[in-house]
Amino acid sequence: MTKITKTDFERTVKRNTRILGVATFAWVLSMAFAAFGPEYLWQSRWLSFFAILANALFGVGMIVANMKHISALDELQQRIQLTAMGISLGVAVVFGLSLSLLETTGALPIKAEIAHIVVLISFTYMGTLIVANKRYG
Amino acid sequence: MKNRLKVLRAERDWTQADLAEKLEVSRQTINAIEKGKFDPSLPLAFKAARLFGLTIEDIFDDEQ
């Protein structure tokens, strides 16, 4: 049986992925803190302001971690990421505007929210990654 | 694009992981190139050629 060992390249990618995971978790946590803090923890507008500012800063950290993660990938992995991002962006623009039109024209009794687009982007991105990885796997 | 990467690797008794390590790419990329699912960039093709001591044309064949 062939022993499978991780290469230096794979170890670097794994470390960057872990850092990206931690940065994303910190951003999501700070988002929850900023969203629910005013309701359950404080009644100060200043504290809300600082919580939102902290959330934005964690967001910047997540973006930087993502840039480092992608730049450390090899050319095939970058292509897979680019494909997933491109399709996600297209789906977000097309169906985001469709959702908005449905609301503004009253064609359907729905209330379009940014969260719907975020969920749509997430599922499209993950789905495309799975399909692309399977294609090149 | 056809290539002789698998043969050249086997001649040296290297695994895909060994070649991936030497070319600083993932095993997935080596596998995709060997199966003809992915064409490497020119810098990666040159790197492979240098590694095997051959020319790019000796490794990669543009004929479909």
N, CA and C atoms of all chains as a GROMACS GRO file, in nm:
protein
  603
    1MET      N    1   0.084  -0.119   0.000
    1MET     CA    2   0.000   0.000   0.000
    1MET      C    3   0.088   0.125   0.000
    2THR      N    4   0.053   0.222  -0.086
    2THR     CA    5   0.132   0.344  -0.096
    2THR      C    6   0.105   0.436   0.022
    3LYS      N    7   0.214   0.480   0.082
    3LYS     CA    8   0.198   0.571   0.196
    3LYS      C    9   0.176   0.713   0.142
    4ILE      N   10   0.069   0.775   0.184
    4ILE     CA   11   0.039   0.910   0.137
    4ILE      C   12   0.093   1.012   0.237
    5THR      N   13   0.187   1.092   0.189
    5THR     CA   14   0.244   1.196   0.277
    5THR      C   15   0.212   1.333   0.220
    6LYS      N   16   0.200   1.428   0.307
    6LYS     CA   17   0.170   1.564   0.263
    6LYS      C   18   0.297   1.634   0.218
    7THR      N   19   0.287   1.705   0.106
    7THR     CA   20   0.402   1.781   0.056
    7THR      C   21   0.407   1.916   0.129
    8ASP      N   22   0.521   1.986   0.116
    8ASP     CA   23   0.534   2.119   0.176
    8ASP      C   24   0.425   2.212   0.124
    9PHE      N   25   0.401   2.199  -0.007
    9PHE     CA   26   0.299   2.283  -0.070
    9PHE      C   27   0.163   2.258  -0.004
   10GLU      N   28   0.128   2.130   0.012
   10GLU     CA   29  -0.002   2.097   0.072
   10GLU      C   30  -0.010   2.142   0.217
   11ARG      N   31   0.101   2.134   0.288
   11ARG     CA   32   0.102   2.180   0.428
   11ARG      C   33   0.078   2.330   0.435
   12THR      N   34   0.141   2.404   0.341
   12THR     CA   35   0.122   2.552   0.336
   12THR      C   36  -0.024   2.586   0.308
   13VAL      N   37  -0.081   2.516   0.210
   13VAL     CA   38  -0.221   2.541   0.173
   13VAL      C   39  -0.312   2.509   0.292
   14LYS      N   40  -0.282   2.399   0.360
   14LYS     CA   41  -0.364   2.359   0.474
   14LYS      C   42  -0.356   2.464   0.586
   15ARG      N   43  -0.234   2.514   0.609
   15ARG     CA   44  -0.216   2.616   0.714
   15ARG      C   45  -0.292   2.745   0.678
   16ASN      N   46  -0.281   2.786   0.551
   16ASN     CA   47  -0.352   2.907   0.507
   16ASN      C   48  -0.504   2.889   0.513
   17THR      N   49  -0.550   2.767   0.482
   17THR     CA   50  -0.694   2.738   0.489
   17THR      C   51  -0.741   2.747   0.634
   18ARG      N   52  -0.658   2.695   0.725
   18ARG     CA   53  -0.693   2.700   0.867
   18ARG      C   54  -0.700   2.845   0.915
   19ILE      N   55  -0.604   2.927   0.872
   19ILE     CA   56  -0.603   3.070   0.910
   19ILE      C   57  -0.728   3.138   0.855
   20LEU      N   58  -0.763   3.106   0.730
   20LEU     CA   59  -0.883   3.163   0.669
   20LEU      C   60  -1.008   3.121   0.747
   21GLY      N   61  -1.010   2.996   0.790
   21GLY     CA   62  -1.123   2.946   0.869
   21GLY      C   63  -1.139   3.021   1.000
   22VAL      N   64  -1.026   3.043   1.068
   22VAL     CA   65  -1.029   3.116   1.196
   22VAL      C   66  -1.074   3.260   1.172
   23ALA      N   67  -1.019   3.324   1.068
   23ALA     CA   68  -1.055   3.464   1.036
   23ALA      C   69  -1.203   3.475   1.002
   24THR      N   70  -1.254   3.377   0.928
   24THR     CA   71  -1.397   3.378   0.892
   24THR      C   72  -1.485   3.358   1.015
   25PHE      N   73  -1.442   3.266   1.102
   25PHE     CA   74  -1.518   3.241   1.226
   25PHE      C   75  -1.521   3.368   1.312
   26ALA      N   76  -1.408   3.437   1.323
   26ALA     CA   77  -1.400   3.561   1.403
   26ALA      C   78  -1.493   3.667   1.344
   27TRP      N   79  -1.496   3.676   1.212
   27TRP     CA   80  -1.584   3.774   1.146
   27TRP      C   81  -1.731   3.743   1.171
   28VAL      N   82  -1.768   3.614   1.158
   28VAL     CA   83  -1.907   3.574   1.181
   28VAL      C   84  -1.947   3.600   1.326
   29LEU      N   85  -1.855   3.568   1.417
   29LEU     CA   86  -1.881   3.590   1.561
   29LEU      C   87  -1.901   3.739   1.590
   30SER      N   88  -1.814   3.824   1.532
   30SER     CA   89  -1.826   3.968   1.554
   30SER      C   90  -1.953   4.023   1.488
   31MET      N   91  -1.995   3.959   1.380
   31MET     CA   92  -2.120   3.998   1.314
   31MET      C   93  -2.240   3.969   1.406
   32ALA      N   94  -2.238   3.848   1.467
   32ALA     CA   95  -2.346   3.812   1.559
   32ALA      C   96  -2.346   3.906   1.680
   33PHE      N   97  -2.227   3.939   1.728
   33PHE     CA   98  -2.212   4.029   1.842
   33PHE      C   99  -2.271   4.166   1.808
   34ALA      N  100  -2.237   4.217   1.690
   34ALA     CA  101  -2.286   4.350   1.649
   34ALA      C  102  -2.436   4.348   1.620
   35ALA      N  103  -2.488   4.233   1.573
   35ALA     CA  104  -2.630   4.225   1.538
   35ALA      C  105  -2.719   4.208   1.659
   36PHE      N  106  -2.675   4.122   1.753
   36PHE     CA  107  -2.761   4.091   1.868
   36PHE      C  108  -2.725   4.166   1.995
   37GLY      N  109  -2.605   4.228   1.996
   37GLY     CA  110  -2.562   4.306   2.115
   37GLY      C  111  -2.662   4.412   2.157
   38PRO      N  112  -2.707   4.497   2.065
   38PRO     CA  113  -2.801   4.604   2.103
   38PRO      C  114  -2.932   4.550   2.161
   39GLU      N  115  -2.966   4.427   2.124
   39GLU     CA  116  -3.093   4.370   2.171
   39GLU      C  117  -3.080   4.303   2.307
   40TYR      N  118  -2.964   4.238   2.330
   40TYR     CA  119  -2.950   4.158   2.452
   40TYR      C  120  -2.842   4.206   2.550
   41LEU      N  121  -2.743   4.284   2.502
   41LEU     CA  122  -2.629   4.315   2.589
   41LEU      C  123  -2.616   4.463   2.625
   42TRP      N  124  -2.649   4.555   2.538
   42TRP     CA  125  -2.631   4.697   2.569
   42TRP      C  126  -2.738   4.781   2.498
   43GLN      N  127  -2.748   4.905   2.543
   43GLN     CA  128  -2.843   4.999   2.481
   43GLN      C  129  -2.772   5.126   2.433
   44SER      N  130  -2.638   5.118   2.422
   44SER     CA  131  -2.561   5.236   2.383
   44SER      C  132  -2.535   5.239   2.232
   45ARG      N  133  -2.558   5.353   2.170
   45ARG     CA  134  -2.531   5.366   2.027
   45ARG      C  135  -2.381   5.358   1.999
   46TRP      N  136  -2.301   5.411   2.094
   46TRP     CA  137  -2.156   5.409   2.077
   46TRP      C  138  -2.102   5.266   2.077
   47LEU      N  139  -2.156   5.186   2.169
   47LEU     CA  140  -2.111   5.046   2.174
   47LEU      C  141  -2.150   4.973   2.044
   48SER      N  142  -2.266   5.004   1.993
   48SER     CA  143  -2.310   4.945   1.866
   48SER      C  144  -2.216   4.987   1.754
   49PHE      N  145  -2.180   5.117   1.756
   49PHE     CA  146  -2.089   5.170   1.655
   49PHE      C  147  -1.955   5.096   1.659
   50PHE      N  148  -1.900   5.080   1.781
   50PHE     CA  149  -1.770   5.012   1.793
   50PHE      C  150  -1.780   4.862   1.757
   51ALA      N  151  -1.893   4.802   1.791
   51ALA     CA  152  -1.912   4.660   1.755
   51ALA      C  153  -1.915   4.645   1.602
   52ILE      N  154  -1.980   4.739   1.535
   52ILE     CA  155  -1.987   4.733   1.387
   52ILE      C  156  -1.850   4.761   1.326
   53LEU      N  157  -1.778   4.857   1.388
   53LEU     CA  158  -1.643   4.889   1.342
   53LEU      C  159  -1.552   4.766   1.356
   54ALA      N  160  -1.562   4.700   1.472
   54ALA     CA  161  -1.482   4.579   1.496
   54ALA      C  162  -1.517   4.472   1.394
   55ASN      N  163  -1.645   4.459   1.364
   55ASN     CA  164  -1.690   4.360   1.265
   55ASN      C  165  -1.628   4.389   1.128
   56ALA      N  166  -1.627   4.518   1.090
   56ALA     CA  167  -1.568   4.556   0.961
   56ALA      C  168  -1.418   4.525   0.959
   57LEU      N  169  -1.351   4.550   1.072
   57LEU     CA  170  -1.206   4.522   1.079
   57LEU      C  171  -1.178   4.372   1.070
   58PHE      N  172  -1.262   4.293   1.138
   58PHE     CA  173  -1.248   4.147   1.126
   58PHE      C  174  -1.273   4.104   0.981
   59GLY      N  175  -1.364   4.175   0.914
   59GLY     CA  176  -1.393   4.148   0.773
   59GLY      C  177  -1.271   4.172   0.686
   60VAL      N  178  -1.201   4.283   0.715
   60VAL     CA  179  -1.078   4.314   0.640
   60VAL      C  180  -0.976   4.202   0.662
   61GLY      N  181  -0.965   4.157   0.787
   61GLY     CA  182  -0.874   4.046   0.818
   61GLY      C  183  -0.908   3.921   0.740
   62MET      N  184  -1.038   3.896   0.728
   62MET     CA  185  -1.083   3.777   0.653
   62MET      C  186  -1.048   3.791   0.504
   63ILE      N  187  -1.066   3.912   0.451
   63ILE     CA  188  -1.034   3.935   0.309
   63ILE      C  189  -0.883   3.913   0.285
   64VAL      N  190  -0.801   3.967   0.374
   64VAL     CA  191  -0.655   3.950   0.360
   64VAL      C  192  -0.618   3.802   0.369
   65ALA      N  193  -0.679   3.731   0.464
   65ALA     CA  194  -0.652   3.587   0.480
   65ALA      C  195  -0.692   3.512   0.353
   66ASN      N  196  -0.804   3.554   0.294
   66ASN     CA  197  -0.851   3.488   0.170
   66ASN      C  198  -0.755   3.515   0.054
   67MET      N  199  -0.705   3.640   0.046
   67MET     CA  200  -0.609   3.673  -0.060
   67MET      C  201  -0.482   3.589  -0.047
   68LYS      N  202  -0.434   3.576   0.078
   68LYS     CA  203  -0.312   3.494   0.101
   68LYS      C  204  -0.340   3.348   0.067
   69HIS      N  205  -0.457   3.302   0.105
   69HIS     CA  206  -0.495   3.164   0.079
   69HIS      C  207  -0.496   3.136  -0.071
   70ILE      N  208  -0.558   3.225  -0.148
   70ILE     CA  209  -0.569   3.202  -0.293
   70ILE      C  210  -0.434   3.216  -0.362
   71SER      N  211  -0.353   3.315  -0.319
   71SER     CA  212  -0.223   3.334  -0.385
   71SER      C  213  -0.128   3.218  -0.358
   72ALA      N  214  -0.152   3.141  -0.250
   72ALA     CA  215  -0.065   3.026  -0.220
   72ALA      C  216  -0.108   2.900  -0.294
   73LEU      N  217  -0.226   2.903  -0.354
   73LEU     CA  218  -0.273   2.784  -0.427
   73LEU      C  219  -0.195   2.768  -0.558
   74ASP      N  220  -0.198   2.648  -0.615
   74ASP     CA  221  -0.132   2.631  -0.745
   74ASP      C  222  -0.230   2.671  -0.857
   75GLU      N  223  -0.182   2.664  -0.982
   75GLU     CA  224  -0.261   2.720  -1.092
   75GLU      C  225  -0.395   2.650  -1.115
   76LEU      N  226  -0.401   2.520  -1.094
   76LEU     CA  227  -0.528   2.448  -1.111
   76LEU      C  228  -0.626   2.488  -1.001
   77GLN      N  229  -0.575   2.492  -0.879
   77GLN     CA  230  -0.662   2.529  -0.767
   77GLN      C  231  -0.712   2.673  -0.781
   78GLN      N  232  -0.625   2.762  -0.831
   78GLN     CA  233  -0.666   2.901  -0.854
   78GLN      C  234  -0.774   2.907  -0.962
   79ARG      N  235  -0.758   2.824  -1.064
   79ARG     CA  236  -0.859   2.821  -1.172
   79ARG      C  237  -0.994   2.776  -1.115
   80ILE      N  238  -0.990   2.674  -1.030
   80ILE     CA  239  -1.114   2.624  -0.969
   80ILE      C  240  -1.180   2.735  -0.885
   81GLN      N  241  -1.098   2.804  -0.806
   81GLN     CA  242  -1.151   2.913  -0.723
   81GLN      C  243  -1.208   3.024  -0.810
   82LEU      N  244  -1.136   3.060  -0.916
   82LEU     CA  245  -1.180   3.167  -1.006
   82LEU      C  246  -1.313   3.130  -1.072
   83THR      N  247  -1.325   3.005  -1.115
   83THR     CA  248  -1.450   2.958  -1.175
   83THR      C  249  -1.565   2.970  -1.076
   84ALA      N  250  -1.541   2.922  -0.954
   84ALA     CA  251  -1.646   2.925  -0.850
   84ALA      C  252  -1.686   3.070  -0.818
   85MET      N  253  -1.587   3.157  -0.809
   85MET     CA  254  -1.616   3.298  -0.778
   85MET      C  255  -1.692   3.365  -0.892
   86GLY      N  256  -1.648   3.337  -1.016
   86GLY     CA  257  -1.712   3.397  -1.133
   86GLY      C  258  -1.858   3.355  -1.144
   87ILE      N  259  -1.884   3.226  -1.128
   87ILE     CA  260  -2.021   3.176  -1.137
   87ILE      C  261  -2.106   3.233  -1.022
   88SER      N  262  -2.046   3.238  -0.903
   88SER     CA  263  -2.119   3.293  -0.787
   88SER      C  264  -2.156   3.439  -0.810
   89LEU      N  265  -2.062   3.515  -0.864
   89LEU     CA  266  -2.088   3.658  -0.892
   89LEU      C  267  -2.201   3.672  -0.995
   90GLY      N  268  -2.194   3.592  -1.100
   90GLY     CA  269  -2.297   3.599  -1.204
   90GLY      C  270  -2.434   3.564  -1.149
   91VAL      N  271  -2.439   3.456  -1.071
   91VAL     CA  272  -2.566   3.412  -1.012
   91VAL      C  273  -2.619   3.520  -0.917
   92ALA      N  274  -2.529   3.580  -0.839
   92ALA     CA  275  -2.570   3.684  -0.743
   92ALA      C  276  -2.629   3.804  -0.815
   93VAL      N  277  -2.565   3.848  -0.922
   93VAL     CA  278  -2.614   3.966  -0.996
   93VAL      C  279  -2.748   3.935  -1.063
   94VAL      N  280  -2.753   3.823  -1.136
   94VAL     CA  281  -2.874   3.789  -1.213
   94VAL      C  282  -2.993   3.762  -1.121
   95PHE      N  283  -2.975   3.669  -1.027
   95PHE     CA  284  -3.090   3.632  -0.944
   95PHE      C  285  -3.116   3.733  -0.832
   96GLY      N  286  -3.013   3.808  -0.794
   96GLY     CA  287  -3.033   3.916  -0.696
   96GLY      C  288  -3.124   4.023  -0.755
   97LEU      N  289  -3.099   4.058  -0.880
   97LEU     CA  290  -3.183   4.159  -0.946
   97LEU      C  291  -3.323   4.103  -0.975
   98SER      N  292  -3.330   3.974  -1.008
   98SER     CA  293  -3.461   3.912  -1.029
   98SER      C  294  -3.544   3.919  -0.902
   99LEU      N  295  -3.478   3.887  -0.791
   99LEU     CA  296  -3.546   3.891  -0.660
   99LEU      C  297  -3.594   4.033  -0.629
  100SER      N  298  -3.507   4.130  -0.658
  100SER     CA  299  -3.541   4.270  -0.635
  100SER      C  300  -3.660   4.313  -0.721
  101LEU      N  301  -3.659   4.268  -0.848
  101LEU     CA  302  -3.770   4.302  -0.939
  101LEU      C  303  -3.902   4.240  -0.893
  102LEU      N  304  -3.891   4.116  -0.843
  102LEU     CA  305  -4.012   4.050  -0.794
  102LEU      C  306  -4.075   4.131  -0.681
  103GLU      N  307  -3.989   4.191  -0.600
  103GLU     CA  308  -4.039   4.270  -0.487
  103GLU      C  309  -4.093   4.406  -0.534
  104THR      N  310  -4.010   4.477  -0.615
  104THR     CA  311  -4.049   4.615  -0.654
  104THR      C  312  -4.172   4.617  -0.746
  105THR      N  313  -4.188   4.514  -0.830
  105THR     CA  314  -4.304   4.513  -0.920
  105THR      C  315  -4.427   4.453  -0.851
  106GLY      N  316  -4.404   4.388  -0.738
  106GLY     CA  317  -4.516   4.325  -0.668
  106GLY      C  318  -4.563   4.197  -0.734
  107ALA      N  319  -4.479   4.142  -0.823
  107ALA     CA  320  -4.515   4.018  -0.892
  107ALA      C  321  -4.533   3.903  -0.793
  108LEU      N  322  -4.451   3.904  -0.689
  108LEU     CA  323  -4.465   3.805  -0.582
  108LEU      C  324  -4.459   3.878  -0.448
  109PRO      N  325  -4.540   3.838  -0.353
  109PRO     CA  326  -4.539   3.906  -0.222
  109PRO      C  327  -4.420   3.863  -0.136
  110ILE      N  328  -4.298   3.907  -0.176
  110ILE     CA  329  -4.178   3.870  -0.100
  110ILE      C  330  -4.103   3.996  -0.057
  111LYS      N  331  -4.018   3.979   0.042
  111LYS     CA  332  -3.935   4.090   0.088
  111LYS      C  333  -3.790   4.050   0.063
  112ALA      N  334  -3.726   4.110  -0.038
  112ALA     CA  335  -3.587   4.075  -0.071
  112ALA      C  336  -3.492   4.131   0.034
  113GLU      N  337  -3.403   4.044   0.082
  113GLU     CA  338  -3.303   4.087   0.181
  113GLU      C  339  -3.164   4.045   0.135
  114ILE      N  340  -3.064   4.119   0.183
  114ILE     CA  341  -2.925   4.091   0.146
  114ILE      C  342  -2.886   3.948   0.189
  115ALA      N  343  -2.945   3.901   0.299
  115ALA     CA  344  -2.914   3.767   0.349
  115ALA      C  345  -2.949   3.659   0.246
  116HIS      N  346  -3.056   3.684   0.169
  116HIS     CA  347  -3.095   3.586   0.066
  116HIS      C  348  -2.984   3.572  -0.038
  117ILE      N  349  -2.926   3.686  -0.075
  117ILE     CA  350  -2.819   3.686  -0.176
  117ILE      C  351  -2.694   3.616  -0.119
  118VAL      N  352  -2.665   3.643   0.008
  118VAL     CA  353  -2.547   3.580   0.071
  118VAL      C  354  -2.562   3.428   0.072
  119VAL      N  355  -2.682   3.381   0.105
  119VAL     CA  356  -2.708   3.237   0.107
  119VAL      C  357  -2.695   3.179  -0.034
  120LEU      N  358  -2.752   3.251  -0.131
  120LEU     CA  359  -2.745   3.208  -0.271
  120LEU      C  360  -2.599   3.198  -0.319
  121ILE      N  361  -2.520   3.302  -0.287
  121ILE     CA  362  -2.378   3.303  -0.324
  121ILE      C  363  -2.306   3.185  -0.260
  122SER      N  364  -2.333   3.163  -0.131
  122SER     CA  365  -2.264   3.056  -0.057
  122SER      C  366  -2.290   2.919  -0.120
  123PHE      N  367  -2.418   2.892  -0.147
  123PHE     CA  368  -2.452   2.760  -0.203
  123PHE      C  369  -2.397   2.745  -0.345
  124THR      N  370  -2.402   2.853  -0.423
  124THR     CA  371  -2.347   2.846  -0.560
  124THR      C  372  -2.198   2.821  -0.556
  125TYR      N  373  -2.129   2.894  -0.467
  125TYR     CA  374  -1.983   2.882  -0.454
  125TYR      C  375  -1.944   2.740  -0.413
  126MET      N  376  -2.012   2.688  -0.310
  126MET     CA  377  -1.980   2.554  -0.261
  126MET      C  378  -2.011   2.448  -0.367
  127GLY      N  379  -2.126   2.463  -0.432
  127GLY     CA  380  -2.165   2.367  -0.537
  127GLY      C  381  -2.066   2.365  -0.652
  128THR      N  382  -2.024   2.485  -0.694
  128THR     CA  383  -1.928   2.494  -0.805
  128THR      C  384  -1.794   2.434  -0.765
  129LEU      N  385  -1.751   2.458  -0.642
  129LEU     CA  386  -1.624   2.401  -0.595
  129LEU      C  387  -1.628   2.248  -0.598
  130ILE      N  388  -1.740   2.192  -0.553
  130ILE     CA  389  -1.754   2.045  -0.550
  130ILE      C  390  -1.748   1.989  -0.693
  131VAL      N  391  -1.825   2.051  -0.783
  131VAL     CA  392  -1.830   2.002  -0.922
  131VAL      C  393  -1.692   2.016  -0.988
  132ALA      N  394  -1.627   2.132  -0.970
  132ALA     CA  395  -1.497   2.156  -1.035
  132ALA      C  396  -1.390   2.062  -0.979
  133ASN      N  397  -1.391   2.041  -0.848
  133ASN     CA  398  -1.292   1.950  -0.788
  133ASN      C  399  -1.312   1.807  -0.838
  134LYS      N  400  -1.439   1.770  -0.855
  134LYS     CA  401  -1.469   1.636  -0.906
  134LYS      C  402  -1.421   1.624  -1.051
  135ARG      N  403  -1.440   1.731  -1.128
  135ARG     CA  404  -1.400   1.730  -1.270
  135ARG      C  405  -1.249   1.712  -1.285
  136TYR      N  406  -1.172   1.778  -1.201
  136TYR     CA  407  -1.026   1.770  -1.212
  136TYR      C  408  -0.966   1.666  -1.118
  137GLY      N  409  -1.050   1.600  -1.040
  137GLY     CA  410  -1.001   1.511  -0.934
  137GLY      C  411  -0.932   1.387  -0.977
  138MET      N  412  -0.433   1.816  -2.416
  138MET     CA  413  -0.294   1.801  -2.459
  138MET      C  414  -0.235   1.672  -2.400
  139LYS      N  415  -0.173   1.590  -2.488
  139LYS     CA  416  -0.112   1.466  -2.439
  139LYS      C  417   0.023   1.499  -2.375
  140ASN      N  418   0.065   1.413  -2.283
  140ASN     CA  419   0.197   1.434  -2.222
  140ASN      C  420   0.254   1.302  -2.172
  141ARG      N  421   0.385   1.304  -2.145
  141ARG     CA  422   0.455   1.182  -2.101
  141ARG      C  423   0.491   1.188  -1.952
  142LEU      N  424   0.421   1.273  -1.883
  142LEU     CA  425   0.456   1.295  -1.742
  142LEU      C  426   0.450   1.166  -1.658
  143LYS      N  427   0.346   1.088  -1.681
  143LYS     CA  428   0.329   0.966  -1.603
  143LYS      C  429   0.443   0.867  -1.630
  144VAL      N  430   0.480   0.856  -1.758
  144VAL     CA  431   0.588   0.764  -1.797
  144VAL      C  432   0.721   0.811  -1.737
  145LEU      N  433   0.749   0.939  -1.752
  145LEU     CA  434   0.875   0.995  -1.700
  145LEU      C  435   0.883   0.980  -1.548
  146ARG      N  436   0.769   0.999  -1.485
  146ARG     CA  437   0.764   0.985  -1.338
  146ARG      C  438   0.788   0.839  -1.298
  147ALA      N  439   0.725   0.748  -1.372
  147ALA     CA  440   0.738   0.605  -1.341
  147ALA      C  441   0.883   0.558  -1.363
  148GLU      N  442   0.948   0.613  -1.468
  148GLU     CA  443   1.088   0.576  -1.495
  148GLU      C  444   1.180   0.609  -1.377
  149ARG      N  445   1.143   0.715  -1.307
  149ARG     CA  446   1.225   0.758  -1.192
  149ARG      C  447   1.172   0.703  -1.060
  150ASP      N  448   1.065   0.624  -1.071
  150ASP     CA  449   1.004   0.564  -0.954
  150ASP      C  450   0.953   0.669  -0.854
  151TRP      N  451   0.897   0.773  -0.911
  151TRP     CA  452   0.840   0.879  -0.827
  151TRP      C  453   0.690   0.860  -0.817
  152THR      N  454   0.636   0.895  -0.703
  152THR     CA  455   0.490   0.896  -0.689
  152THR      C  456   0.439   1.033  -0.736
  153GLN      N  457   0.309   1.045  -0.747
  153GLN     CA  458   0.251   1.176  -0.782
  153GLN      C  459   0.287   1.279  -0.676
  154ALA      N  460   0.290   1.234  -0.551
  154ALA     CA  461   0.324   1.325  -0.441
  154ALA      C  462   0.469   1.374  -0.454
  155ASP      N  463   0.559   1.283  -0.496
  155ASP     CA  464   0.700   1.320  -0.515
  155ASP      C  465   0.712   1.429  -0.621
  156LEU      N  466   0.644   1.405  -0.734
  156LEU     CA  467   0.650   1.502  -0.844
  156LEU      C  468   0.585   1.635  -0.804
  157ALA      N  469   0.474   1.624  -0.733
  157ALA     CA  470   0.405   1.745  -0.686
  157ALA      C  471   0.496   1.828  -0.595
  158GLU      N  472   0.569   1.757  -0.509
  158GLU     CA  473   0.662   1.824  -0.417
  158GLU      C  474   0.772   1.896  -0.495
  159LYS      N  475   0.825   1.828  -0.597
  159LYS     CA  476   0.935   1.887  -0.676
  159LYS      C  477   0.887   2.005  -0.761
  160LEU      N  478   0.763   1.998  -0.807
  160LEU     CA  479   0.711   2.108  -0.891
  160LEU      C  480   0.634   2.211  -0.809
  161GLU      N  481   0.623   2.188  -0.681
  161GLU     CA  482   0.554   2.279  -0.587
  161GLU      C  483   0.409   2.305  -0.630
  162VAL      N  484   0.341   2.196  -0.659
  162VAL     CA  485   0.197   2.203  -0.688
  162VAL      C  486   0.129   2.092  -0.609
  163SER      N  487  -0.003   2.085  -0.621
  163SER     CA  488  -0.077   1.981  -0.549
  163SER      C  489  -0.076   1.850  -0.627
  164ARG      N  490  -0.104   1.740  -0.556
  164ARG     CA  491  -0.114   1.610  -0.624
  164ARG      C  492  -0.231   1.610  -0.721
  165GLN      N  493  -0.335   1.686  -0.684
  165GLN     CA  494  -0.453   1.698  -0.772
  165GLN      C  495  -0.413   1.754  -0.908
  166THR      N  496  -0.323   1.851  -0.907
  166THR     CA  497  -0.277   1.913  -1.032
  166THR      C  498  -0.197   1.814  -1.116
  167ILE      N  499  -0.107   1.740  -1.051
  167ILE     CA  500  -0.028   1.639  -1.124
  167ILE      C  501  -0.121   1.536  -1.186
  168ASN      N  502  -0.216   1.491  -1.107
  168ASN     CA  503  -0.312   1.391  -1.156
  168ASN      C  504  -0.392   1.445  -1.275
  169ALA      N  505  -0.438   1.570  -1.264
  169ALA     CA  506  -0.517   1.631  -1.372
  169ALA      C  507  -0.434   1.648  -1.499
  170ILE      N  508  -0.306   1.684  -1.482
  170ILE     CA  509  -0.218   1.700  -1.600
  170ILE      C  510  -0.194   1.564  -1.666
  171GLU      N  511  -0.162   1.464  -1.583
  171GLU     CA  512  -0.134   1.330  -1.636
  171GLU      C  513  -0.253   1.273  -1.713
  172LYS      N  514  -0.373   1.302  -1.663
  172LYS     CA  515  -0.494   1.250  -1.728
  172LYS      C  516  -0.539   1.337  -1.845
  173GLY      N  517  -0.467   1.448  -1.869
  173GLY     CA  518  -0.502   1.536  -1.980
  173GLY      C  519  -0.623   1.624  -1.953
  174LYS      N  520  -0.661   1.633  -1.825
  174LYS     CA  521  -0.777   1.716  -1.790
  174LYS      C  522  -0.740   1.862  -1.774
  175PHE      N  523  -0.611   1.888  -1.755
  175PHE     CA  524  -0.566   2.025  -1.731
  175PHE      C  525  -0.432   2.047  -1.800
  176ASP      N  526  -0.423   2.156  -1.875
  176ASP     CA  527  -0.297   2.192  -1.941
  176ASP      C  528  -0.219   2.289  -1.852
  177PRO      N  529  -0.094   2.257  -1.822
  177PRO     CA  530  -0.017   2.345  -1.733
  177PRO      C  531   0.020   2.476  -1.801
  178SER      N  532   0.051   2.576  -1.720
  178SER     CA  533   0.097   2.705  -1.773
  178SER      C  534   0.238   2.686  -1.830
  179LEU      N  535   0.284   2.784  -1.905
  179LEU     CA  536   0.419   2.777  -1.962
  179LEU      C  537   0.527   2.768  -1.852
  180PRO      N  538   0.518   2.852  -1.746
  180PRO     CA  539   0.619   2.840  -1.640
  180PRO      C  540   0.624   2.700  -1.577
  181LEU      N  541   0.505   2.639  -1.556
  181LEU     CA  542   0.504   2.505  -1.496
  181LEU      C  543   0.558   2.401  -1.594
  182ALA      N  544   0.527   2.419  -1.722
  182ALA     CA  545   0.579   2.326  -1.824
  182ALA      C  546   0.732   2.335  -1.831
  183PHE      N  547   0.784   2.457  -1.824
  183PHE     CA  548   0.930   2.477  -1.824
  183PHE      C  549   0.993   2.414  -1.700
  184LYS      N  550   0.925   2.430  -1.589
  184LYS     CA  551   0.976   2.375  -1.463
  184LYS      C  552   0.984   2.221  -1.472
  185ALA      N  553   0.880   2.162  -1.530
  185ALA     CA  554   0.878   2.016  -1.547
  185ALA      C  555   0.990   1.974  -1.643
  186ALA      N  556   1.007   2.050  -1.750
  186ALA     CA  557   1.111   2.018  -1.849
  186ALA      C  558   1.250   2.024  -1.784
  187ARG      N  559   1.273   2.128  -1.703
  187ARG     CA  560   1.403   2.141  -1.634
  187ARG      C  561   1.425   2.024  -1.539
  188LEU      N  562   1.317   1.987  -1.469
  188LEU     CA  563   1.326   1.878  -1.370
  188LEU      C  564   1.366   1.747  -1.436
  189PHE      N  565   1.309   1.720  -1.553
  189PHE     CA  566   1.339   1.594  -1.622
  189PHE      C  567   1.458   1.606  -1.718
  190GLY      N  568   1.512   1.726  -1.731
  190GLY     CA  569   1.626   1.747  -1.821
  190GLY      C  570   1.588   1.730  -1.967
  191LEU      N  571   1.465   1.767  -2.000
  191LEU     CA  572   1.417   1.753  -2.138
  191LEU      C  573   1.362   1.887  -2.187
  192THR      N  574   1.320   1.889  -2.313
  192THR     CA  575   1.254   2.010  -2.363
  192THR      C  576   1.103   1.995  -2.339
  193ILE      N  577   1.032   2.105  -2.350
  193ILE     CA  578   0.886   2.100  -2.332
  193ILE      C  579   0.823   2.007  -2.436
  194GLU      N  580   0.875   2.016  -2.560
  194GLU     CA  581   0.820   1.932  -2.666
  194GLU      C  582   0.841   1.783  -2.641
  195ASP      N  583   0.946   1.750  -2.564
  195ASP     CA  584   0.971   1.609  -2.532
  195ASP      C  585   0.866   1.555  -2.434
  196ILE      N  586   0.807   1.646  -2.359
  196ILE     CA  587   0.709   1.603  -2.256
  196ILE      C  588   0.565   1.623  -2.302
  197PHE      N  589   0.540   1.739  -2.363
  197PHE     CA  590   0.403   1.772  -2.401
  197PHE      C  591   0.386   1.769  -2.554
  198ASP      N  592   0.272   1.710  -2.593
  198ASP     CA  593   0.241   1.699  -2.736
  198ASP      C  594   0.111   1.773  -2.761
  199ASP      N  595   0.118   1.877  -2.846
  199ASP     CA  596   0.000   1.961  -2.871
  199ASP      C  597  -0.105   1.893  -2.955
  200GLU      N  598  -0.068   1.781  -3.022
  200GLU     CA  599  -0.166   1.713  -3.108
  200GLU      C  600  -0.274   1.649  -3.021
  201GLN      N  601  -0.401   1.668  -3.063
  201GLN     CA  602  -0.513   1.617  -2.985
  201GLN      C  603  -0.530   1.466  -3.006
   0.00000   0.00000   0.00000
